[in-house]
Amino acid sequence: MHTWMVLCSLALPASADGLVAEFAFEEGAGRKVVDTSGLDQRARATAVEWVAGHRGRGLRFADADSAVRISWRRSLNLDQALTLEAWVLPGPSSNESRIIIAKNDEYLLRIDKAPEGGRVSLFVHVGSPAVTWEPRVSSKAPLTPGVWHHLAGTWDGQKLRLYVDGQLEGETDRTGRPNPNPYPVMVGNFEYPSCHGGAFGGVIDEVRIYQRALTAEKVGARFHERP
């Protein structure tokens, strides 16, 4: 493959609405996970269980090594704005944080460990000169185990916002820029054993990643879409 072709493949633009990755997990078997955003992001599943999802099929992340690994492309460096979206069926509370979507040293959507309150939290890794994960924005309360919930975490370069089941749960000021890096995006786990969290434990479905902050109206519309 010629060099210019490689560079173009790494720098694929977002779709018209800012969507850079979309995974419905409808394959039902195997390791390959298909991106339906039109950008052909490359993703592989490890140690997952194909089960009933919120819509069609979904993935259960029950093993310590369970994960979907999305290979790095520049379109996944969300250094100006982002939305991380998913439907989740959480398991019982845990003394370990549970990853939903994560990119090491850039962004993170997870369920916090029980000693921290067990709430959903969104982080963006920014700062100058010191780079930090905090402050985070969190849900008002833990999710109900065994019940499907729609989550959307947004950042517009100024504020973090977290929506649960179409409703704004919290917002906090967060300025600065992340430091783009070539780490993969992970669904359902962190890239390596980490204090940031491990395998999700429950079921994840309908993952979407945007390079813009969705409006409250758009998040609400996504929640109300029929499965």
URZIMO-V256586 format. One record per helix or strand. SS is the DSSP state (alpha for helix, beta for strand). FROM is the first residue (numbers start at 1). TO is the last residue. Records with the same first field share a line. If there is no record, write none. Layout:
# URZIMO-V256586
SS->FROM-TO, FROM-TO
This chain:
# URZIMO-V256586
alpha->3-10, 74-76, 114-116, 216-224
beta->19-23, 32-33, 35-35, 43-46, 49-52, 57-60, 67-70, 82-89, 98-103, 107-111, 120-124, 126-126, 132-132, 137-138, 148-155, 159-164, 167-173, 178-178, 185-187, 198-198, 203-210
